[in-house]
Every structure is written in structure tokens, then in C-alpha cells.
Amino acid sequence: MNIKSLLIGSAAALAAVSGAQAADAIVAAEPEPLEYVRVCDAFGTGFFYIPGTETCLKFSGYIRFQTNFNRNRSGTSDWDSFTRAQFNVDTRTDTELGALRGFIGLRGDADTGSAAAVAGTANSGSTVFVDQAFIELAGLRVGTAITWWDDDLTGETDVLASNTVRLNTIRYTYDAGSFYAGVAVEELETARSGTSNIGVVKGGSFEGANNVGVAGIIGGKFDAVSANVIGSYDTDQENGAIRGILYADIGPGTLGLSAVWASGANSYYEESEWTVAAQYAIKATDKLTITPGAQYFGKVDIATDGDFTGDRDAWRAGATVDYKITSGLAAKVALNYQDVDGTEGVDSGAGDQWLGFVRLQRAF
């Protein structure tokens, strides 16, 4: 028997034992099906479905570098810089009761200066905190949220809120598109600041813990005009405030008007007994918006009983320039002049002075 015959015989024997056929093919295992991310357009741009669920998810936020300036801004220095990082997680699901929303906003401020160096927050140094966290279903919102008082005029000249605008709240809003109305019960837990936003030392008692505020809003949009009115009552101070804002598209820009009246010192508004503000946002180009504005404050002093007293007034005027550098990157410059009656020549944060900021912000 030669080598060739031996090989043929061995192959035949192996085929007989294994039962294999020459035509049999090798079968590969089926790959696991891949679930690609799907766009969710039911709640606006930027949302996508969480794989394996019917919940829509959106990430957003911004990085901000800002330098503020005014007299003795940080100690004896007239300027102070800080950096802010904001990260938002927004989830929404359609249910038989309407859209179920969960929102988490985290904010980090990096500043080694004093607490006054970071505008709009009581935090100083390098801090990370919960900016907002709430559950919302069919118009009912429960959690820590920005109040209606935070929605002021678009420019940076006006002062239309006092103290913190971030509160634990239970609120309901009815929104019919061109008309909306809402009511809120809010926990007034943070103490009132000792100095107003225009540099006037406050009188009257200060908030204790776990007091209650009640607020309501009504507003709407009619063609080129939109407006809203807010009313809030501080049960601890037994005082409240009413604010109205109106926008109207006129000519090349938008006119903004606002007025506030307060019955006395309260968490919502206590810059003055009454104030009026106006601005005109000029859309100079697709990238450039210039907004001159002015505000007058009547009766700025607060007595020990919490009532406004005396006849001192204040005013400020200035302009805000917004420039869109490119998609997602914008610059903002605000420059204002402020005068508080009776404080001429005072070397402090009040009185006649120039103030403002320069900001660069990357949003996503």
C-alpha cells in the first residue's frame, strides 16, 4: 500500500465516524442585536431615548468665566473674577397623566474671594451645590427650583428681586400656550441679606428657619406683546410684593418695562418701596444685541419695624452688550452707573459708582 492509498483510506474512515458531509457549512453564532440611540423629538431638540426605555434624556449646561467690578468689590480691590460650571440633566416620559419630568441642575463656583464676589449666590471659595432638583407632572412641580422672581428683564441694569431666588417649593402652573397662571407655596429658610443689591443697609428683623411664602403668577403673549404679573407674600415678615413685566416688539428691537411695589421688607423684594425699570434691546446684527436700560428706586431705607422709611431714593443706568462669537460661545459686557441719595463720596459698595462685569460663556 502506497502513501496515497493510506491517506485516502484514513479520510474515508474519519468521514464515516464523524458523519460529516463534504457539503456541510460552518454555522456562525448570531450576533446580539444592537439598540442604537434614538432621537426623541416630543420634548424639543437635544433629547434622546435612554436605550431600553421610553424615557427621554437631555444633557445641557455651560462654563462661564466672569470678572465683576465695582468699588471695593473684594476687600479693597475693585474687581474680582470667578469661574462657574453648570450641568443639567433633564428626563421626561409620556404617561397617562401627562409628561413626567425629573430635572437635576448641578452648579460649581470657583472663587477664592469673599462671598460677595460671586454674584447671585451665597457660596464662596470653590463649591459645588444643587442648583435645582425637582419632579414635575401635569403642571405640578415639587422640589428645589428657581422662583418666578428670577425671570427679570433681559438686560443687566435692573434689580427686580431680592435675597435668594432658589427655594424648596410646591407649585402648580396651568399653561394654555398664549396664557398661563400658577400658584406656589415656598419655604423661606434662608436669612435675608443684611445689605440690598444697591448697597443700602437693611433694617427690620431677619428670617428665621422654615417660614412660608405664597406666590402667584398670571401672564400671556398676544402677537408682539407679552406680559406677566407676580404677587408674593412673606408670612414671617407679614409683607409682600407685586411685580409686573411687559415686552413689546417695536422697531428694530424689543421694549421691556417693569414695576415693583412692596408693602415692607420681605424675602421677595426689599430694594425699595417701589421701583420702575425700562430697557430697549436692539438687535443690531444676527450676532450683536445692545440693551440700554435704566431704573429708579423710590424710598430705599427700611426701619426697624420692617416698613420703608425716609425719602432717600436711588437710580442706575447703563447698557448690556451681547455678542455671539460662534455657535455655543458668547460674550456679555455690562456697564452701569449707580447713585444712592445721601451717599456721595462714601467709600463703600453703595453711593455713586460704576459697576458691571465682563463674561465669556460656553453653552451646550
Short mmCIF file of the C-alpha atoms (twelve columns), coordinates in Angstrom:
data_MODEL
# 
_entry.id   MODEL 
# 
loop_
_atom_site.group_PDB 
_atom_site.id 
_atom_site.type_symbol 
_atom_site.label_atom_id 
_atom_site.label_alt_id 
_atom_site.label_comp_id 
_atom_site.label_asym_id 
_atom_site.label_seq_id 
_atom_site.Cartn_x 
_atom_site.Cartn_y 
_atom_site.Cartn_z 
_atom_site.pdbx_PDB_model_num 
ATOM 1   C CA . MET A 1   0.000   0.000   0.000  1 
ATOM 2   C CA . ASN A 2   1.476   3.318   -1.001 1 
ATOM 3   C CA . ILE A 3   1.236   6.669   0.814  1 
ATOM 4   C CA . LYS A 4   -1.571  7.955   -1.439 1 
ATOM 5   C CA . SER A 5   -3.821  4.977   -0.730 1 
ATOM 6   C CA . LEU A 6   -3.198  5.331   3.010  1 
ATOM 7   C CA . LEU A 7   -4.260  8.973   3.053  1 
ATOM 8   C CA . ILE A 8   -7.440  8.323   1.076  1 
ATOM 9   C CA . GLY A 9   -8.399  5.455   3.331  1 
ATOM 10  C CA . SER A 10  -7.820  7.481   6.510  1 
ATOM 11  C CA . ALA A 11  -10.016 10.329  5.242  1 
ATOM 12  C CA . ALA A 12  -12.836 7.936   4.355  1 
ATOM 13  C CA . ALA A 13  -12.708 6.317   7.767  1 
ATOM 14  C CA . LEU A 14  -12.780 9.719   9.516  1 
ATOM 15  C CA . ALA A 15  -15.819 10.811  7.471  1 
ATOM 16  C CA . ALA A 16  -17.646 7.602   8.334  1 
ATOM 17  C CA . VAL A 17  -17.004 8.019   12.057 1 
ATOM 18  C CA . SER A 18  -17.983 11.706  12.209 1 
ATOM 19  C CA . GLY A 19  -20.898 11.506  9.802  1 
ATOM 20  C CA . ALA A 20  -19.711 14.717  8.153  1 
ATOM 21  C CA . GLN A 21  -20.702 15.506  4.591  1 
ATOM 22  C CA . ALA A 22  -18.495 17.395  2.197  1 
ATOM 23  C CA . ALA A 23  -21.267 19.937  1.572  1 
ATOM 24  C CA . ASP A 24  -21.809 20.829  5.275  1 
ATOM 25  C CA . ALA A 25  -21.107 24.564  6.044  1 
ATOM 26  C CA . ILE A 26  -19.754 26.090  9.236  1 
ATOM 27  C CA . VAL A 27  -22.590 27.994  11.009 1 
ATOM 28  C CA . ALA A 28  -21.516 31.201  12.860 1 
ATOM 29  C CA . ALA A 29  -23.322 32.296  16.027 1 
ATOM 30  C CA . GLU A 30  -25.940 35.057  15.573 1 
ATOM 31  C CA . PRO A 31  -24.654 38.438  16.816 1 
ATOM 32  C CA . GLU A 32  -26.535 40.155  19.617 1 
ATOM 33  C CA . PRO A 33  -28.880 42.816  18.209 1 
ATOM 34  C CA . LEU A 34  -27.621 46.360  18.797 1 
ATOM 35  C CA . GLU A 35  -30.007 49.088  20.007 1 
ATOM 36  C CA . TYR A 36  -28.888 52.423  18.657 1 
ATOM 37  C CA . VAL A 37  -29.739 55.708  20.391 1 
ATOM 38  C CA . ARG A 38  -32.999 57.111  19.060 1 
ATOM 39  C CA . VAL A 39  -33.785 60.792  18.833 1 
ATOM 40  C CA . CYS A 40  -36.749 61.922  20.954 1 
ATOM 41  C CA . ASP A 41  -38.415 64.941  19.351 1 
ATOM 42  C CA . ALA A 42  -41.525 65.004  21.553 1 
ATOM 43  C CA . PHE A 43  -39.982 67.486  24.031 1 
ATOM 44  C CA . GLY A 44  -37.814 69.655  21.799 1 
ATOM 45  C CA . THR A 45  -34.275 69.441  20.478 1 
ATOM 46  C CA . GLY A 46  -31.471 67.638  22.283 1 
ATOM 47  C CA . PHE A 47  -33.495 64.787  23.767 1 
ATOM 48  C CA . PHE A 48  -32.823 61.100  23.055 1 
ATOM 49  C CA . TYR A 49  -34.339 57.858  24.358 1 
ATOM 50  C CA . ILE A 50  -32.487 56.039  27.108 1 
ATOM 51  C CA . PRO A 51  -31.819 52.617  25.483 1 
ATOM 52  C CA . GLY A 52  -34.384 50.019  26.509 1 
ATOM 53  C CA . THR A 53  -36.840 52.597  27.904 1 
ATOM 54  C CA . GLU A 54  -39.403 55.155  26.766 1 
ATOM 55  C CA . THR A 55  -37.763 57.894  28.854 1 
ATOM 56  C CA . CYS A 56  -36.220 60.847  27.031 1 
ATOM 57  C CA . LEU A 57  -32.968 62.351  28.303 1 
ATOM 58  C CA . LYS A 58  -31.179 65.640  27.661 1 
ATOM 59  C CA . PHE A 59  -27.845 66.971  28.905 1 
ATOM 60  C CA . SER A 60  -27.109 70.714  28.893 1 
ATOM 61  C CA . GLY A 61  -25.093 73.319  30.730 1 
ATOM 62  C CA . TYR A 62  -22.405 75.951  30.422 1 
ATOM 63  C CA . ILE A 63  -18.932 77.049  31.529 1 
ATOM 64  C CA . ARG A 64  -18.655 80.721  32.488 1 
ATOM 65  C CA . PHE A 65  -15.670 82.942  33.210 1 
ATOM 66  C CA . GLN A 66  -16.634 86.340  34.587 1 
ATOM 67  C CA . THR A 67  -14.933 89.382  36.085 1 
ATOM 68  C CA . ASN A 68  -17.111 91.695  38.191 1 
ATOM 69  C CA . PHE A 69  -16.126 95.235  39.057 1 
ATOM 70  C CA . ASN A 70  -17.374 97.942  41.395 1 
ATOM 71  C CA . ARG A 71  -15.991 99.874  44.367 1 
ATOM 72  C CA . ASN A 72  -14.395 97.562  46.950 1 
ATOM 73  C CA . ARG A 73  -15.653 94.517  45.110 1 
ATOM 74  C CA . SER A 74  -13.361 92.133  47.006 1 
ATOM 75  C CA . GLY A 75  -11.815 93.701  50.066 1 
ATOM 76  C CA . THR A 76  -10.047 96.831  48.882 1 
ATOM 77  C CA . SER A 77  -9.917  95.591  45.286 1 
ATOM 78  C CA . ASP A 78  -12.390 96.985  42.765 1 
ATOM 79  C CA . TRP A 79  -12.557 93.763  40.731 1 
ATOM 80  C CA . ASP A 80  -12.965 90.025  41.235 1 
ATOM 81  C CA . SER A 81  -13.094 87.039  38.853 1 
ATOM 82  C CA . PHE A 82  -14.814 83.686  39.214 1 
ATOM 83  C CA . THR A 83  -15.495 80.577  37.122 1 
ATOM 84  C CA . ARG A 84  -18.798 78.687  37.081 1 
ATOM 85  C CA . ALA A 85  -19.708 75.243  35.747 1 
ATOM 86  C CA . GLN A 86  -23.373 74.329  35.264 1 
ATOM 87  C CA . PHE A 87  -24.544 70.808  34.334 1 
ATOM 88  C CA . ASN A 88  -28.208 69.902  33.806 1 
ATOM 89  C CA . VAL A 89  -29.902 66.513  33.441 1 
ATOM 90  C CA . ASP A 90  -33.488 66.639  32.140 1 
ATOM 91  C CA . THR A 91  -35.629 63.468  31.881 1 
ATOM 92  C CA . ARG A 92  -39.195 63.235  30.527 1 
ATOM 93  C CA . THR A 93  -41.646 60.396  29.973 1 
ATOM 94  C CA . ASP A 94  -45.130 60.408  28.468 1 
ATOM 95  C CA . THR A 95  -47.644 58.910  30.914 1 
ATOM 96  C CA . GLU A 96  -51.429 58.611  31.133 1 
ATOM 97  C CA . LEU A 97  -51.324 61.647  33.462 1 
ATOM 98  C CA . GLY A 98  -49.183 63.750  31.132 1 
ATOM 99  C CA . ALA A 99  -45.444 64.345  30.822 1 
ATOM 100 C CA . LEU A 100 -43.465 63.170  33.862 1 
ATOM 101 C CA . ARG A 101 -40.316 65.248  34.296 1 
ATOM 102 C CA . GLY A 102 -37.282 64.928  36.530 1 
ATOM 103 C CA . PHE A 103 -34.697 67.709  36.497 1 
ATOM 104 C CA . ILE A 104 -31.299 67.951  38.211 1 
ATOM 105 C CA . GLY A 105 -29.061 71.004  37.918 1 
ATOM 106 C CA . LEU A 106 -25.580 70.948  39.464 1 
ATOM 107 C CA . ARG A 107 -23.510 74.109  39.809 1 
ATOM 108 C CA . GLY A 108 -19.901 74.653  40.787 1 
ATOM 109 C CA . ASP A 109 -18.407 78.071  41.549 1 
ATOM 110 C CA . ALA A 110 -14.655 78.528  41.827 1 
ATOM 111 C CA . ASP A 111 -13.627 81.751  43.578 1 
ATOM 112 C CA . THR A 112 -11.169 82.246  46.429 1 
ATOM 113 C CA . GLY A 113 -12.549 85.679  47.278 1 
ATOM 114 C CA . SER A 114 -15.338 86.722  49.605 1 
ATOM 115 C CA . ALA A 115 -18.956 85.584  49.380 1 
ATOM 116 C CA . ALA A 116 -19.859 88.858  47.695 1 
ATOM 117 C CA . ALA A 117 -17.508 88.069  44.833 1 
ATOM 118 C CA . VAL A 118 -19.850 85.567  43.214 1 
ATOM 119 C CA . ALA A 119 -22.978 87.367  42.065 1 
ATOM 120 C CA . GLY A 120 -26.277 85.595  42.617 1 
ATOM 121 C CA . THR A 121 -25.121 83.012  45.175 1 
ATOM 122 C CA . ALA A 122 -24.223 82.896  48.841 1 
ATOM 123 C CA . ASN A 123 -21.416 80.419  48.187 1 
ATOM 124 C CA . SER A 124 -17.769 81.448  48.164 1 
ATOM 125 C CA . GLY A 125 -14.484 79.694  47.526 1 
ATOM 126 C CA . SER A 126 -14.691 76.507  45.450 1 
ATOM 127 C CA . THR A 127 -18.128 74.976  45.902 1 
ATOM 128 C CA . VAL A 128 -20.445 72.516  44.176 1 
ATOM 129 C CA . PHE A 129 -24.129 72.509  45.050 1 
ATOM 130 C CA . VAL A 130 -27.574 71.546  43.784 1 
ATOM 131 C CA . ASP A 131 -28.869 74.443  41.726 1 
ATOM 132 C CA . GLN A 132 -32.250 72.814  41.031 1 
ATOM 133 C CA . ALA A 133 -33.776 69.369  41.615 1 
ATOM 134 C CA . PHE A 134 -37.491 68.828  41.090 1 
ATOM 135 C CA . ILE A 135 -40.204 66.423  39.950 1 
ATOM 136 C CA . GLU A 136 -42.924 67.736  37.638 1 
ATOM 137 C CA . LEU A 137 -46.140 66.090  36.452 1 
ATOM 138 C CA . ALA A 138 -49.078 67.705  34.644 1 
ATOM 139 C CA . GLY A 139 -48.100 71.228  35.771 1 
ATOM 140 C CA . LEU A 140 -47.334 70.279  39.397 1 
ATOM 141 C CA . ARG A 141 -43.708 70.891  40.431 1 
ATOM 142 C CA . VAL A 142 -42.176 69.735  43.731 1 
ATOM 143 C CA . GLY A 143 -38.562 70.256  44.811 1 
ATOM 144 C CA . THR A 144 -35.849 72.912  44.810 1 
ATOM 145 C CA . ALA A 145 -36.458 75.301  41.933 1 
ATOM 146 C CA . ILE A 146 -35.785 78.813  40.659 1 
ATOM 147 C CA . THR A 147 -38.706 81.072  41.547 1 
ATOM 148 C CA . TRP A 148 -40.703 83.288  39.188 1 
ATOM 149 C CA . TRP A 149 -38.853 86.335  40.565 1 
ATOM 150 C CA . ASP A 150 -35.682 85.189  38.780 1 
ATOM 151 C CA . ASP A 151 -37.258 85.906  35.367 1 
ATOM 152 C CA . ASP A 152 -36.439 89.605  35.210 1 
ATOM 153 C CA . LEU A 153 -35.658 91.853  32.240 1 
ATOM 154 C CA . THR A 154 -33.129 90.525  29.711 1 
ATOM 155 C CA . GLY A 155 -30.574 93.292  30.292 1 
ATOM 156 C CA . GLU A 156 -28.173 93.594  33.236 1 
ATOM 157 C CA . THR A 157 -29.126 97.030  34.548 1 
ATOM 158 C CA . ASP A 158 -32.264 96.260  36.564 1 
ATOM 159 C CA . VAL A 159 -32.600 94.829  40.088 1 
ATOM 160 C CA . LEU A 160 -36.039 93.187  40.271 1 
ATOM 161 C CA . ALA A 161 -35.590 90.561  43.005 1 
ATOM 162 C CA . SER A 162 -34.075 90.365  46.482 1 
ATOM 163 C CA . ASN A 163 -32.363 87.647  48.505 1 
ATOM 164 C CA . THR A 164 -32.354 84.076  47.176 1 
ATOM 165 C CA . VAL A 165 -34.452 83.065  44.175 1 
ATOM 166 C CA . ARG A 166 -33.815 79.331  44.738 1 
ATOM 167 C CA . LEU A 167 -36.370 77.784  47.117 1 
ATOM 168 C CA . ASN A 168 -37.993 74.485  48.065 1 
ATOM 169 C CA . THR A 169 -41.429 74.784  46.537 1 
ATOM 170 C CA . ILE A 170 -44.727 73.134  45.720 1 
ATOM 171 C CA . ARG A 171 -46.272 74.899  42.770 1 
ATOM 172 C CA . TYR A 172 -48.829 74.355  40.048 1 
ATOM 173 C CA . THR A 173 -48.875 76.092  36.657 1 
ATOM 174 C CA . TYR A 174 -51.671 75.987  34.122 1 
ATOM 175 C CA . ASP A 175 -50.239 76.662  30.648 1 
ATOM 176 C CA . ALA A 176 -52.548 77.116  27.654 1 
ATOM 177 C CA . GLY A 177 -49.840 78.399  25.320 1 
ATOM 178 C CA . SER A 178 -50.768 82.053  24.939 1 
ATOM 179 C CA . PHE A 179 -51.991 82.222  28.567 1 
ATOM 180 C CA . TYR A 180 -50.627 80.798  31.815 1 
ATOM 181 C CA . ALA A 181 -51.321 81.072  35.544 1 
ATOM 182 C CA . GLY A 182 -49.794 79.497  38.617 1 
ATOM 183 C CA . VAL A 183 -49.658 79.365  42.395 1 
ATOM 184 C CA . ALA A 184 -46.802 78.302  44.701 1 
ATOM 185 C CA . VAL A 185 -46.112 77.616  48.368 1 
ATOM 186 C CA . GLU A 186 -42.414 78.186  49.132 1 
ATOM 187 C CA . GLU A 187 -40.127 77.553  52.118 1 
ATOM 188 C CA . LEU A 188 -38.358 80.768  53.180 1 
ATOM 189 C CA . GLU A 189 -35.462 79.156  55.000 1 
ATOM 190 C CA . THR A 190 -32.514 81.385  54.094 1 
ATOM 191 C CA . ALA A 191 -31.943 84.525  56.158 1 
ATOM 192 C CA . ARG A 192 -32.386 87.874  54.455 1 
ATOM 193 C CA . SER A 193 -29.111 89.501  53.468 1 
ATOM 194 C CA . GLY A 194 -28.083 92.491  55.559 1 
ATOM 195 C CA . THR A 195 -27.426 94.749  52.563 1 
ATOM 196 C CA . SER A 196 -29.575 95.312  49.486 1 
ATOM 197 C CA . ASN A 197 -28.339 94.746  45.936 1 
ATOM 198 C CA . ILE A 198 -27.819 98.503  45.562 1 
ATOM 199 C CA . GLY A 199 -25.694 98.705  48.730 1 
ATOM 200 C CA . VAL A 200 -28.220 100.016 51.291 1 
ATOM 201 C CA . VAL A 201 -28.041 98.538  54.813 1 
ATOM 202 C CA . LYS A 202 -31.371 96.917  55.682 1 
ATOM 203 C CA . GLY A 203 -33.372 97.406  58.868 1 
ATOM 204 C CA . GLY A 204 -36.042 95.184  60.392 1 
ATOM 205 C CA . SER A 205 -35.972 91.637  61.699 1 
ATOM 206 C CA . PHE A 206 -34.412 88.780  59.760 1 
ATOM 207 C CA . GLU A 207 -35.849 85.482  58.604 1 
ATOM 208 C CA . GLY A 208 -35.702 82.524  60.948 1 
ATOM 209 C CA . ALA A 209 -35.855 78.945  59.725 1 
ATOM 210 C CA . ASN A 210 -38.732 77.272  57.893 1 
ATOM 211 C CA . ASN A 211 -41.023 80.196  57.243 1 
ATOM 212 C CA . VAL A 212 -43.591 80.148  54.437 1 
ATOM 213 C CA . GLY A 213 -44.113 82.258  51.350 1 
ATOM 214 C CA . VAL A 214 -47.059 82.197  48.956 1 
ATOM 215 C CA . ALA A 215 -46.743 83.324  45.349 1 
ATOM 216 C CA . GLY A 216 -48.942 83.576  42.282 1 
ATOM 217 C CA . ILE A 217 -48.380 84.466  38.627 1 
ATOM 218 C CA . ILE A 218 -50.533 85.261  35.614 1 
ATOM 219 C CA . GLY A 219 -49.243 86.032  32.132 1 
ATOM 220 C CA . GLY A 220 -49.688 85.658  28.422 1 
ATOM 221 C CA . LYS A 221 -48.486 86.508  24.931 1 
ATOM 222 C CA . PHE A 222 -50.562 88.414  22.411 1 
ATOM 223 C CA . ASP A 223 -48.950 88.919  18.986 1 
ATOM 224 C CA . ALA A 224 -45.888 91.146  19.565 1 
ATOM 225 C CA . VAL A 225 -46.657 91.783  23.255 1 
ATOM 226 C CA . SER A 226 -46.020 89.513  26.259 1 
ATOM 227 C CA . ALA A 227 -46.598 90.311  29.932 1 
ATOM 228 C CA . ASN A 228 -46.843 88.766  33.385 1 
ATOM 229 C CA . VAL A 229 -47.671 89.830  36.944 1 
ATOM 230 C CA . ILE A 230 -46.287 88.179  40.095 1 
ATOM 231 C CA . GLY A 231 -47.618 88.584  43.622 1 
ATOM 232 C CA . SER A 232 -45.834 87.094  46.659 1 
ATOM 233 C CA . TYR A 233 -46.402 87.220  50.437 1 
ATOM 234 C CA . ASP A 234 -43.835 86.560  53.186 1 
ATOM 235 C CA . THR A 235 -45.816 85.183  56.162 1 
ATOM 236 C CA . ASP A 236 -42.988 85.767  58.672 1 
ATOM 237 C CA . GLN A 237 -42.460 89.430  57.758 1 
ATOM 238 C CA . GLU A 238 -46.194 89.862  57.071 1 
ATOM 239 C CA . ASN A 239 -45.291 91.817  53.960 1 
ATOM 240 C CA . GLY A 240 -45.482 91.132  50.262 1 
ATOM 241 C CA . ALA A 241 -44.559 92.464  46.833 1 
ATOM 242 C CA . ILE A 242 -46.126 92.750  43.381 1 
ATOM 243 C CA . ARG A 243 -44.139 92.893  40.139 1 
ATOM 244 C CA . GLY A 244 -45.200 93.362  36.541 1 
ATOM 245 C CA . ILE A 245 -43.121 92.903  33.367 1 
ATOM 246 C CA . LEU A 246 -44.102 93.755  29.788 1 
ATOM 247 C CA . TYR A 247 -42.274 93.197  26.483 1 
ATOM 248 C CA . ALA A 248 -43.273 94.689  23.127 1 
ATOM 249 C CA . ASP A 249 -41.566 94.300  19.756 1 
ATOM 250 C CA . ILE A 250 -41.157 97.837  18.466 1 
ATOM 251 C CA . GLY A 251 -38.976 98.822  15.506 1 
ATOM 252 C CA . PRO A 252 -35.586 97.074  15.357 1 
ATOM 253 C CA . GLY A 253 -35.767 95.823  18.942 1 
ATOM 254 C CA . THR A 254 -37.860 94.881  21.974 1 
ATOM 255 C CA . LEU A 255 -39.036 97.326  24.634 1 
ATOM 256 C CA . GLY A 256 -39.060 95.978  28.215 1 
ATOM 257 C CA . LEU A 257 -40.897 97.666  31.097 1 
ATOM 258 C CA . SER A 258 -41.201 96.624  34.739 1 
ATOM 259 C CA . ALA A 259 -42.570 97.970  38.019 1 
ATOM 260 C CA . VAL A 260 -42.456 96.629  41.599 1 
ATOM 261 C CA . TRP A 261 -44.232 97.652  44.792 1 
ATOM 262 C CA . ALA A 262 -43.517 96.198  48.245 1 
ATOM 263 C CA . SER A 263 -45.602 96.739  51.387 1 
ATOM 264 C CA . GLY A 264 -42.479 96.381  53.538 1 
ATOM 265 C CA . ALA A 265 -39.281 94.363  53.930 1 
ATOM 266 C CA . ASN A 266 -39.751 90.767  52.724 1 
ATOM 267 C CA . SER A 267 -37.790 87.924  51.178 1 
ATOM 268 C CA . TYR A 268 -39.105 88.526  47.668 1 
ATOM 269 C CA . TYR A 269 -38.364 92.243  47.198 1 
ATOM 270 C CA . GLU A 270 -36.916 94.863  49.552 1 
ATOM 271 C CA . GLU A 271 -34.612 97.054  47.460 1 
ATOM 272 C CA . SER A 272 -37.099 99.909  47.822 1 
ATOM 273 C CA . GLU A 273 -40.782 100.552 48.467 1 
ATOM 274 C CA . TRP A 274 -41.351 100.922 44.728 1 
ATOM 275 C CA . THR A 275 -39.332 100.930 41.541 1 
ATOM 276 C CA . VAL A 276 -39.733 101.291 37.787 1 
ATOM 277 C CA . ALA A 277 -37.339 99.995  35.130 1 
ATOM 278 C CA . ALA A 278 -37.114 100.192 31.342 1 
ATOM 279 C CA . GLN A 279 -34.841 98.852  28.618 1 
ATOM 280 C CA . TYR A 280 -34.710 98.560  24.845 1 
ATOM 281 C CA . ALA A 281 -32.943 95.521  23.350 1 
ATOM 282 C CA . ILE A 282 -31.659 96.469  19.894 1 
ATOM 283 C CA . LYS A 283 -30.896 93.557  17.565 1 
ATOM 284 C CA . ALA A 284 -28.066 95.284  15.713 1 
ATOM 285 C CA . THR A 285 -26.987 92.164  13.789 1 
ATOM 286 C CA . ASP A 286 -27.622 88.432  13.975 1 
ATOM 287 C CA . LYS A 287 -24.766 88.234  16.484 1 
ATOM 288 C CA . LEU A 288 -24.900 91.587  18.283 1 
ATOM 289 C CA . THR A 289 -27.578 92.838  20.707 1 
ATOM 290 C CA . ILE A 290 -27.247 96.165  22.548 1 
ATOM 291 C CA . THR A 291 -29.577 96.813  25.505 1 
ATOM 292 C CA . PRO A 292 -29.561 100.236 27.193 1 
ATOM 293 C CA . GLY A 293 -31.621 100.433 30.381 1 
ATOM 294 C CA . ALA A 294 -32.444 102.480 33.469 1 
ATOM 295 C CA . GLN A 295 -34.149 102.017 36.839 1 
ATOM 296 C CA . TYR A 296 -35.412 104.326 39.591 1 
ATOM 297 C CA . PHE A 297 -35.832 103.233 43.243 1 
ATOM 298 C CA . GLY A 298 -38.193 105.190 45.495 1 
ATOM 299 C CA . LYS A 299 -37.744 105.116 49.299 1 
ATOM 300 C CA . VAL A 300 -34.778 102.759 49.831 1 
ATOM 301 C CA . ASP A 301 -34.432 102.759 53.656 1 
ATOM 302 C CA . ILE A 302 -36.033 100.141 55.930 1 
ATOM 303 C CA . ALA A 303 -36.966 100.943 59.547 1 
ATOM 304 C CA . THR A 304 -36.573 98.554  62.477 1 
ATOM 305 C CA . ASP A 305 -40.237 97.528  62.164 1 
ATOM 306 C CA . GLY A 306 -39.688 96.451  58.545 1 
ATOM 307 C CA . ASP A 307 -41.519 99.388  56.971 1 
ATOM 308 C CA . PHE A 308 -39.886 101.610 54.336 1 
ATOM 309 C CA . THR A 309 -38.992 104.997 55.744 1 
ATOM 310 C CA . GLY A 310 -37.478 108.359 54.849 1 
ATOM 311 C CA . ASP A 311 -37.263 109.934 51.431 1 
ATOM 312 C CA . ARG A 312 -33.917 108.676 50.100 1 
ATOM 313 C CA . ASP A 313 -34.026 107.340 46.571 1 
ATOM 314 C CA . ALA A 314 -31.596 105.785 44.072 1 
ATOM 315 C CA . TRP A 315 -31.208 105.255 40.361 1 
ATOM 316 C CA . ARG A 316 -28.984 103.407 37.921 1 
ATOM 317 C CA . ALA A 317 -28.492 103.498 34.172 1 
ATOM 318 C CA . GLY A 318 -26.292 101.646 31.742 1 
ATOM 319 C CA . ALA A 319 -26.100 99.195  28.884 1 
ATOM 320 C CA . THR A 320 -25.545 95.500  28.185 1 
ATOM 321 C CA . VAL A 321 -23.812 94.208  25.062 1 
ATOM 322 C CA . ASP A 322 -24.309 90.576  23.977 1 
ATOM 323 C CA . TYR A 323 -22.183 89.142  21.188 1 
ATOM 324 C CA . LYS A 324 -22.422 85.623  19.764 1 
ATOM 325 C CA . ILE A 325 -18.842 84.738  18.862 1 
ATOM 326 C CA . THR A 326 -19.741 81.386  17.308 1 
ATOM 327 C CA . SER A 327 -22.176 78.561  17.903 1 
ATOM 328 C CA . GLY A 328 -22.147 77.815  21.646 1 
ATOM 329 C CA . LEU A 329 -19.758 80.640  22.590 1 
ATOM 330 C CA . ALA A 330 -20.933 84.116  23.605 1 
ATOM 331 C CA . ALA A 331 -19.595 87.219  25.331 1 
ATOM 332 C CA . LYS A 332 -21.512 89.683  27.512 1 
ATOM 333 C CA . VAL A 333 -20.405 93.080  28.829 1 
ATOM 334 C CA . ALA A 334 -22.472 95.137  31.284 1 
ATOM 335 C CA . LEU A 335 -21.631 98.670  32.369 1 
ATOM 336 C CA . ASN A 336 -23.853 100.674 34.737 1 
ATOM 337 C CA . TYR A 337 -23.700 103.860 36.774 1 
ATOM 338 C CA . GLN A 338 -25.499 103.873 40.139 1 
ATOM 339 C CA . ASP A 339 -26.312 106.683 42.540 1 
ATOM 340 C CA . VAL A 340 -27.851 106.274 46.007 1 
ATOM 341 C CA . ASP A 341 -29.088 109.500 47.581 1 
ATOM 342 C CA . GLY A 342 -27.099 110.678 50.600 1 
ATOM 343 C CA . THR A 343 -24.024 108.501 49.999 1 
ATOM 344 C CA . GLU A 344 -21.981 110.784 47.759 1 
ATOM 345 C CA . GLY A 345 -18.287 110.342 48.450 1 
ATOM 346 C CA . VAL A 346 -18.803 107.241 50.624 1 
ATOM 347 C CA . ASP A 347 -16.018 104.714 50.007 1 
ATOM 348 C CA . SER A 348 -18.174 101.572 50.081 1 
ATOM 349 C CA . GLY A 349 -20.299 99.385  47.828 1 
ATOM 350 C CA . ALA A 350 -23.099 101.985 47.857 1 
ATOM 351 C CA . GLY A 351 -23.290 105.524 46.554 1 
ATOM 352 C CA . ASP A 352 -22.278 106.930 43.207 1 
ATOM 353 C CA . GLN A 353 -20.145 104.382 41.381 1 
ATOM 354 C CA . TRP A 354 -19.583 102.487 38.163 1 
ATOM 355 C CA . LEU A 355 -20.252 98.741  38.222 1 
ATOM 356 C CA . GLY A 356 -20.681 95.810  35.863 1 
ATOM 357 C CA . PHE A 357 -18.968 92.715  34.537 1 
ATOM 358 C CA . VAL A 358 -17.313 91.044  31.552 1 
ATOM 359 C CA . ARG A 359 -18.389 87.454  30.779 1 
ATOM 360 C CA . LEU A 360 -17.345 84.681  28.410 1 
ATOM 361 C CA . GLN A 361 -19.646 81.657  28.293 1 
ATOM 362 C CA . ARG A 362 -19.534 78.305  26.508 1 
ATOM 363 C CA . ALA A 363 -23.013 76.734  26.467 1 
ATOM 364 C CA . PHE A 364 -24.001 73.258  25.315 1 
# 
